[in-house]
């Protein structure tokens, strides 16, 4: 990314938006993992009950 900005293939705004998108998606990963774990535990609990 940095090389492309230096070479003029990308402008600084697209680089900033790419990093912003990257930060925002990584920011939500813990929430997605927690939701996945809760759904998995709920499914396991339903199978364990008679």
PDB file of N, CA, C and O in Angstrom:
ATOM      1  N   UNK A   1       0.835  -1.181   0.000  1.00  0.00           N
ATOM      2  CA  UNK A   1       0.000   0.000   0.000  1.00  0.00           C
ATOM      3  C   UNK A   1       0.885   1.252   0.000  1.00  0.00           C
ATOM      4  O   UNK A   1       0.660   2.182  -0.774  1.00  0.00           O
ATOM      5  N   UNK A   2       1.879   1.262   0.865  1.00  0.00           N
ATOM      6  CA  UNK A   2       2.749   2.438   0.943  1.00  0.00           C
ATOM      7  C   UNK A   2       3.515   2.651  -0.366  1.00  0.00           C
ATOM      8  O   UNK A   2       3.689   3.781  -0.822  1.00  0.00           O
ATOM      9  N   UNK A   3       3.967   1.549  -0.954  1.00  0.00           N
ATOM     10  CA  UNK A   3       4.693   1.651  -2.215  1.00  0.00           C
ATOM     11  C   UNK A   3       3.790   2.185  -3.320  1.00  0.00           C
ATOM     12  O   UNK A   3       4.226   2.999  -4.134  1.00  0.00           O
ATOM     13  N   UNK A   4       2.542   1.740  -3.358  1.00  0.00           N
ATOM     14  CA  UNK A   4       1.600   2.218  -4.369  1.00  0.00           C
ATOM     15  C   UNK A   4       1.313   3.704  -4.192  1.00  0.00           C
ATOM     16  O   UNK A   4       1.171   4.428  -5.178  1.00  0.00           O
ATOM     17  N   UNK A   5       1.228   4.164  -2.959  1.00  0.00           N
ATOM     18  CA  UNK A   5       1.012   5.596  -2.711  1.00  0.00           C
ATOM     19  C   UNK A   5       2.231   6.381  -3.164  1.00  0.00           C
ATOM     20  O   UNK A   5       2.096   7.433  -3.789  1.00  0.00           O
ATOM     21  N   UNK A   6       3.433   5.875  -2.851  1.00  0.00           N
ATOM     22  CA  UNK A   6       4.659   6.558  -3.277  1.00  0.00           C
ATOM     23  C   UNK A   6       4.790   6.588  -4.793  1.00  0.00           C
ATOM     24  O   UNK A   6       5.264   7.577  -5.352  1.00  0.00           O
ATOM     25  N   UNK A   7       4.372   5.511  -5.468  1.00  0.00           N
ATOM     26  CA  UNK A   7       4.469   5.446  -6.927  1.00  0.00           C
ATOM     27  C   UNK A   7       3.369   6.244  -7.624  1.00  0.00           C
ATOM     28  O   UNK A   7       3.441   6.465  -8.833  1.00  0.00           O
ATOM     29  N   UNK A   8       2.372   6.669  -6.893  1.00  0.00           N
ATOM     30  CA  UNK A   8       1.285   7.438  -7.487  1.00  0.00           C
ATOM     31  C   UNK A   8       0.151   6.586  -8.025  1.00  0.00           C
ATOM     32  O   UNK A   8      -0.760   7.107  -8.667  1.00  0.00           O
ATOM     33  N   UNK A   9       0.190   5.274  -7.773  1.00  0.00           N
ATOM     34  CA  UNK A   9      -0.888   4.402  -8.222  1.00  0.00           C
ATOM     35  C   UNK A   9      -2.142   4.594  -7.381  1.00  0.00           C
ATOM     36  O   UNK A   9      -3.255   4.386  -7.864  1.00  0.00           O
ATOM     37  N   UNK A  10      -1.968   4.984  -6.148  1.00  0.00           N
ATOM     38  CA  UNK A  10      -3.087   5.260  -5.244  1.00  0.00           C
ATOM     39  C   UNK A  10      -2.864   6.644  -4.647  1.00  0.00           C
ATOM     40  O   UNK A  10      -1.734   7.113  -4.518  1.00  0.00           O
ATOM     41  N   UNK A  11      -3.981   7.288  -4.284  1.00  0.00           N
ATOM     42  CA  UNK A  11      -3.825   8.555  -3.585  1.00  0.00           C
ATOM     43  C   UNK A  11      -3.933   8.326  -2.079  1.00  0.00           C
ATOM     44  O   UNK A  11      -4.305   7.240  -1.633  1.00  0.00           O
ATOM     45  N   UNK A  12      -3.613   9.333  -1.321  1.00  0.00           N
ATOM     46  CA  UNK A  12      -3.603   9.186   0.136  1.00  0.00           C
ATOM     47  C   UNK A  12      -4.993   8.959   0.708  1.00  0.00           C
ATOM     48  O   UNK A  12      -5.135   8.312   1.746  1.00  0.00           O
ATOM     49  N   UNK A  13      -6.004   9.471   0.059  1.00  0.00           N
ATOM     50  CA  UNK A  13      -7.373   9.283   0.557  1.00  0.00           C
ATOM     51  C   UNK A  13      -7.777   7.820   0.478  1.00  0.00           C
ATOM     52  O   UNK A  13      -8.373   7.297   1.420  1.00  0.00           O
ATOM     53  N   UNK A  14      -7.465   7.144  -0.631  1.00  0.00           N
ATOM     54  CA  UNK A  14      -7.818   5.724  -0.737  1.00  0.00           C
ATOM     55  C   UNK A  14      -7.027   4.903   0.281  1.00  0.00           C
ATOM     56  O   UNK A  14      -7.546   3.929   0.827  1.00  0.00           O
ATOM     57  N   UNK A  15      -5.795   5.282   0.536  1.00  0.00           N
ATOM     58  CA  UNK A  15      -5.018   4.597   1.573  1.00  0.00           C
ATOM     59  C   UNK A  15      -5.620   4.793   2.949  1.00  0.00           C
ATOM     60  O   UNK A  15      -5.708   3.853   3.739  1.00  0.00           O
ATOM     61  N   UNK A  16      -6.035   6.017   3.232  1.00  0.00           N
ATOM     62  CA  UNK A  16      -6.680   6.298   4.519  1.00  0.00           C
ATOM     63  C   UNK A  16      -7.974   5.518   4.666  1.00  0.00           C
ATOM     64  O   UNK A  16      -8.238   4.953   5.728  1.00  0.00           O
ATOM     65  N   UNK A  17      -8.793   5.477   3.606  1.00  0.00           N
ATOM     66  CA  UNK A  17     -10.060   4.748   3.670  1.00  0.00           C
ATOM     67  C   UNK A  17      -9.825   3.245   3.828  1.00  0.00           C
ATOM     68  O   UNK A  17     -10.582   2.563   4.519  1.00  0.00           O
ATOM     69  N   UNK A  18      -8.767   2.731   3.183  1.00  0.00           N
ATOM     70  CA  UNK A  18      -8.460   1.318   3.326  1.00  0.00           C
ATOM     71  C   UNK A  18      -8.093   1.005   4.774  1.00  0.00           C
ATOM     72  O   UNK A  18      -8.576   0.023   5.339  1.00  0.00           O
ATOM     73  N   UNK A  19      -7.247   1.829   5.370  1.00  0.00           N
ATOM     74  CA  UNK A  19      -6.876   1.612   6.770  1.00  0.00           C
ATOM     75  C   UNK A  19      -8.067   1.800   7.701  1.00  0.00           C
ATOM     76  O   UNK A  19      -8.201   1.065   8.679  1.00  0.00           O
ATOM     77  N   UNK A  20      -8.919   2.753   7.422  1.00  0.00           N
ATOM     78  CA  UNK A  20     -10.116   2.971   8.232  1.00  0.00           C
ATOM     79  C   UNK A  20     -11.017   1.743   8.179  1.00  0.00           C
ATOM     80  O   UNK A  20     -11.509   1.289   9.212  1.00  0.00           O
ATOM     81  N   UNK A  21     -11.234   1.207   6.990  1.00  0.00           N
ATOM     82  CA  UNK A  21     -12.041  -0.003   6.842  1.00  0.00           C
ATOM     83  C   UNK A  21     -11.411  -1.160   7.605  1.00  0.00           C
ATOM     84  O   UNK A  21     -12.110  -1.915   8.280  1.00  0.00           O
ATOM     85  N   UNK A  22     -10.104  -1.300   7.500  1.00  0.00           N
ATOM     86  CA  UNK A  22      -9.385  -2.371   8.186  1.00  0.00           C
ATOM     87  C   UNK A  22      -9.566  -2.255   9.702  1.00  0.00           C
ATOM     88  O   UNK A  22      -9.834  -3.257  10.365  1.00  0.00           O
ATOM     89  N   UNK A  23      -9.426  -1.082  10.242  1.00  0.00           N
ATOM     90  CA  UNK A  23      -9.577  -0.872  11.684  1.00  0.00           C
ATOM     91  C   UNK A  23     -11.011  -1.152  12.118  1.00  0.00           C
ATOM     92  O   UNK A  23     -11.234  -1.780  13.153  1.00  0.00           O
ATOM     93  N   UNK A  24     -11.966  -0.700  11.349  1.00  0.00           N
ATOM     94  CA  UNK A  24     -13.362  -0.889  11.730  1.00  0.00           C
ATOM     95  C   UNK A  24     -13.764  -2.361  11.691  1.00  0.00           C
ATOM     96  O   UNK A  24     -14.540  -2.802  12.539  1.00  0.00           O
ATOM     97  N   UNK A  25     -13.260  -3.125  10.738  1.00  0.00           N
ATOM     98  CA  UNK A  25     -13.618  -4.539  10.688  1.00  0.00           C
ATOM     99  C   UNK A  25     -12.912  -5.315  11.795  1.00  0.00           C
ATOM    100  O   UNK A  25     -13.504  -6.224  12.378  1.00  0.00           O
ATOM    101  N   UNK A  26     -11.668  -4.979  12.092  1.00  0.00           N
ATOM    102  CA  UNK A  26     -10.978  -5.663  13.184  1.00  0.00           C
ATOM    103  C   UNK A  26     -11.561  -5.288  14.538  1.00  0.00           C
ATOM    104  O   UNK A  26     -11.488  -6.061  15.494  1.00  0.00           O
ATOM    105  N   UNK A  27     -12.134  -4.104  14.610  1.00  0.00           N
ATOM    106  CA  UNK A  27     -12.734  -3.638  15.853  1.00  0.00           C
ATOM    107  C   UNK A  27     -13.916  -4.521  16.237  1.00  0.00           C
ATOM    108  O   UNK A  27     -14.186  -4.700  17.425  1.00  0.00           O
ATOM    109  N   UNK A  28     -14.629  -5.079  15.249  1.00  0.00           N
ATOM    110  CA  UNK A  28     -15.829  -5.869  15.527  1.00  0.00           C
ATOM    111  C   UNK A  28     -15.559  -7.361  15.655  1.00  0.00           C
ATOM    112  O   UNK A  28     -16.482  -8.114  15.967  1.00  0.00           O
ATOM    113  N   UNK A  29     -14.342  -7.813  15.429  1.00  0.00           N
ATOM    114  CA  UNK A  29     -14.052  -9.246  15.509  1.00  0.00           C
ATOM    115  C   UNK A  29     -14.369  -9.831  16.894  1.00  0.00           C
ATOM    116  O   UNK A  29     -14.954 -10.912  16.954  1.00  0.00           O
ATOM    117  N   UNK A  30     -14.013  -9.176  18.007  1.00  0.00           N
ATOM    118  CA  UNK A  30     -14.379  -9.758  19.308  1.00  0.00           C
ATOM    119  C   UNK A  30     -15.890  -9.937  19.475  1.00  0.00           C
ATOM    120  O   UNK A  30     -16.337 -10.913  20.078  1.00  0.00           O
ATOM    121  N   UNK A  31     -16.675  -8.999  18.944  1.00  0.00           N
ATOM    122  CA  UNK A  31     -18.133  -9.134  19.034  1.00  0.00           C
ATOM    123  C   UNK A  31     -18.616 -10.339  18.231  1.00  0.00           C
ATOM    124  O   UNK A  31     -19.467 -11.096  18.698  1.00  0.00           O
ATOM    125  N   UNK A  32     -18.082 -10.517  17.043  1.00  0.00           N
ATOM    126  CA  UNK A  32     -18.489 -11.657  16.218  1.00  0.00           C
ATOM    127  C   UNK A  32     -18.091 -12.978  16.871  1.00  0.00           C
ATOM    128  O   UNK A  32     -18.859 -13.940  16.840  1.00  0.00           O
ATOM    129  N   UNK A  33     -16.908 -13.031  17.456  1.00  0.00           N
ATOM    130  CA  UNK A  33     -16.479 -14.257  18.129  1.00  0.00           C
ATOM    131  C   UNK A  33     -17.354 -14.569  19.336  1.00  0.00           C
ATOM    132  O   UNK A  33     -17.671 -15.732  19.589  1.00  0.00           O
ATOM    133  N   UNK A  34     -17.741 -13.555  20.072  1.00  0.00           N
ATOM    134  CA  UNK A  34     -18.608 -13.756  21.235  1.00  0.00           C
ATOM    135  C   UNK A  34     -19.975 -14.259  20.803  1.00  0.00           C
ATOM    136  O   UNK A  34     -20.509 -15.188  21.408  1.00  0.00           O
ATOM    137  N   UNK A  35     -20.544 -13.666  19.774  1.00  0.00           N
ATOM    138  CA  UNK A  35     -21.848 -14.113  19.277  1.00  0.00           C
ATOM    139  C   UNK A  35     -21.778 -15.554  18.790  1.00  0.00           C
ATOM    140  O   UNK A  35     -22.693 -16.339  19.036  1.00  0.00           O
ATOM    141  N   UNK A  36     -20.694 -15.904  18.098  1.00  0.00           N
ATOM    142  CA  UNK A  36     -20.526 -17.276  17.625  1.00  0.00           C
ATOM    143  C   UNK A  36     -20.462 -18.252  18.794  1.00  0.00           C
ATOM    144  O   UNK A  36     -21.081 -19.316  18.756  1.00  0.00           O
ATOM    145  N   UNK A  37     -19.711 -17.886  19.833  1.00  0.00           N
ATOM    146  CA  UNK A  37     -19.569 -18.759  21.002  1.00  0.00           C
ATOM    147  C   UNK A  37     -20.906 -18.925  21.724  1.00  0.00           C
ATOM    148  O   UNK A  37     -21.239 -20.030  22.153  1.00  0.00           O
ATOM    149  N   UNK A  38     -21.673 -17.847  21.864  1.00  0.00           N
ATOM    150  CA  UNK A  38     -22.969 -17.924  22.531  1.00  0.00           C
ATOM    151  C   UNK A  38     -23.911 -18.833  21.752  1.00  0.00           C
ATOM    152  O   UNK A  38     -24.603 -19.661  22.344  1.00  0.00           O
ATOM    153  N   UNK A  39     -23.944 -18.685  20.427  1.00  0.00           N
ATOM    154  CA  UNK A  39     -24.805 -19.557  19.613  1.00  0.00           C
ATOM    155  C   UNK A  39     -24.375 -21.015  19.728  1.00  0.00           C
ATOM    156  O   UNK A  39     -25.215 -21.913  19.798  1.00  0.00           O
ATOM    157  N   UNK A  40     -23.079 -21.244  19.748  1.00  0.00           N
ATOM    158  CA  UNK A  40     -22.572 -22.619  19.873  1.00  0.00           C
ATOM    159  C   UNK A  40     -22.964 -23.222  21.219  1.00  0.00           C
ATOM    160  O   UNK A  40     -23.370 -24.383  21.281  1.00  0.00           O
ATOM    161  N   UNK A  41     -22.847 -22.454  22.285  1.00  0.00           N
ATOM    162  CA  UNK A  41     -23.218 -22.952  23.607  1.00  0.00           C
ATOM    163  C   UNK A  41     -24.715 -23.197  23.716  1.00  0.00           C
ATOM    164  O   UNK A  41     -25.145 -24.151  24.364  1.00  0.00           O
ATOM    165  N   UNK A  42     -25.510 -22.338  23.085  1.00  0.00           N
ATOM    166  CA  UNK A  42     -26.959 -22.549  23.117  1.00  0.00           C
ATOM    167  C   UNK A  42     -27.333 -23.840  22.401  1.00  0.00           C
ATOM    168  O   UNK A  42     -28.204 -24.573  22.870  1.00  0.00           O
ATOM    169  N   UNK A  43     -26.696 -24.128  21.285  1.00  0.00           N
ATOM    170  CA  UNK A  43     -26.973 -25.367  20.560  1.00  0.00           C
ATOM    171  C   UNK A  43     -26.552 -26.579  21.379  1.00  0.00           C
ATOM    172  O   UNK A  43     -27.260 -27.586  21.408  1.00  0.00           O
ATOM    173  N   UNK A  44     -25.413 -26.490  22.040  1.00  0.00           N
ATOM    174  CA  UNK A  44     -24.939 -27.605  22.860  1.00  0.00           C
ATOM    175  C   UNK A  44     -25.876 -27.839  24.025  1.00  0.00           C
ATOM    176  O   UNK A  44     -26.140 -28.988  24.379  1.00  0.00           O
ATOM    177  N   UNK A  45     -26.387 -26.776  24.634  1.00  0.00           N
ATOM    178  CA  UNK A  45     -27.287 -26.913  25.769  1.00  0.00           C
ATOM    179  C   UNK A  45     -28.602 -27.552  25.379  1.00  0.00           C
ATOM    180  O   UNK A  45     -29.162 -28.324  26.157  1.00  0.00           O
ATOM    181  N   UNK A  46     -29.104 -27.257  24.208  1.00  0.00           N
ATOM    182  CA  UNK A  46     -30.364 -27.823  23.757  1.00  0.00           C
ATOM    183  C   UNK A  46     -30.215 -29.324  23.495  1.00  0.00           C
ATOM    184  O   UNK A  46     -31.156 -30.076  23.750  1.00  0.00           O
ATOM    185  N   UNK A  47     -29.084 -29.775  23.003  1.00  0.00           N
ATOM    186  CA  UNK A  47     -28.871 -31.190  22.745  1.00  0.00           C
ATOM    187  C   UNK A  47     -28.636 -31.961  24.054  1.00  0.00           C
ATOM    188  O   UNK A  47     -28.919 -33.158  24.123  1.00  0.00           O
ATOM    189  N   UNK A  48     -28.133 -31.299  25.066  1.00  0.00           N
ATOM    190  CA  UNK A  48     -27.841 -31.975  26.327  1.00  0.00           C
ATOM    191  C   UNK A  48     -29.107 -32.215  27.130  1.00  0.00           C
ATOM    192  O   UNK A  48     -29.140 -33.130  27.953  1.00  0.00           O
ATOM    193  N   UNK A  49     -30.145 -31.424  26.918  1.00  0.00           N
ATOM    194  CA  UNK A  49     -31.399 -31.624  27.653  1.00  0.00           C
ATOM    195  C   UNK A  49     -32.187 -32.788  27.065  1.00  0.00           C
ATOM    196  O   UNK A  49     -32.196 -32.982  25.850  1.00  0.00           O
ATOM    197  N   UNK A  50     -32.850 -33.564  27.924  1.00  0.00           N
ATOM    198  CA  UNK A  50     -33.635 -34.716  27.406  1.00  0.00           C
ATOM    199  C   UNK A  50     -34.917 -34.261  26.716  1.00  0.00           C
ATOM    200  O   UNK A  50     -35.684 -35.091  26.229  1.00  0.00           O
TER     201      UNK A  50
END
